[in-house]
Amino acid sequence: MHTDTRPQAWDDWRRITGMKAEPASQQTLEHFYLTLQAAAAGAGIAIAPYAVVRDDLERGQLVAPFGFVPDGTSYHLLSRQSPEQDGRVRQLTAWLRARTSQLENDPEPV
């Protein structure tokens, strides 16, 4: 299954891993959440970033048979004001850094 929010994810995965897996059929859903729900319901195989799928893996709703590979994507926080000027941005930045650190230190599922 594909997601509209990252339509090249499977192509990127095949390029990075060197695997030539081709789907028997394809379906595109609007967001990672929908593809993960469909995969958990047994409708197919999905691809998603570890941070998005971590809770589903921990609950045993999904498995990651090939593990995870870095793909060079990243997220950036943008704001009109710097954290020094806005306490809300400062709080969010601190929370994101703590969460990112926690995810980076999680043992990667196999």
N, C-alpha and C positions, 0 to 999 in steps of 0.2 A: 504494500500500500504506500502511496505517496501522500505528501501534504502540500497544499498550496503555499504555505509559508516558507517552505524550503524545497522547491521542486527538483533541484539537482542533487539532493542528498544521496540517493542511491547511486547515481553516476559518480559522485565524489567518493563514496565508499568503495565502489569497484575500482576506481583509479588508485586510491590510497592502498587498498589491501591487495590489489592484483587479482582478486577473485572475479570469476566470469559468470557468476550466478545470474541467470536471466529468468524473469518471472513467467509463470504459465499464463497469468492474467494480471491486469493492473487495475487499480482503483485509486482515484485521487480524492482526498477529503480536505476540508478547509483548514484544519489546524492539527498540530501534534496531538492534542487532547483527544480528538475524534479518532485518529489513527490508532492511538494506544488503547482506547476503549474497544475499538473493533478488533484489534489483535487479542486483547484479553478475552473477548467473547468468542475467539476462535475463527474470526472471519479472514485472517491472513497474517502476513508478517509485516511489521512496521519498523521504521528506523527513527531514532530520536536521540538527542543529546542525553548524556548521563544525568545531568542535573534535572532534566525534565522527567526521566523515567525512574529515578532512584527509588522513590517511595513504592512504586509498583513492583520493583524488583525485591525490595525488602519484605513486602507483603506476600511475595510468591505469586502475584498475579501474572507476571511476565518473567521470562528468562532471557539472558543475553548470550546466546550460544557462541557468538564470535567475539565477545567482549566489546571493548570500545577502542576506537582509534582517534587520535587528534586529527582534526580536519582544518585547522587554521582559522575557524570562525571565533568570534568573540562578541561580547556585549559591551556597550559603553554607556555610561551615565551622563546625560546632558541636562544642564540646568541654566536658567538665566542668571542665577547668582552662585557664587562660590560657597563651599561649605562654611567658610569663615563668616560669611554674611547672612546665612540662613540656617538656623538651628535644625530645621526639618531636613534640609539637604545633608547636614552634618550627621544627623541620626541615621538617615537612610544609607549614607556612605559607610558609616561604621557597621551597620547591620549587614550590608552587602559584602564588605570585606570579611567579616566574621563567618558569614555563610559560605563564601567562596573558599576560605581557609578550611572550613569543615569538609566541604566537598572534595577539595584537593587531598585531604588527609584520609578520606574514606578508603577502605580497601576496595579495589575495583573488582566487581563480580566477574566470574569466569563463565 
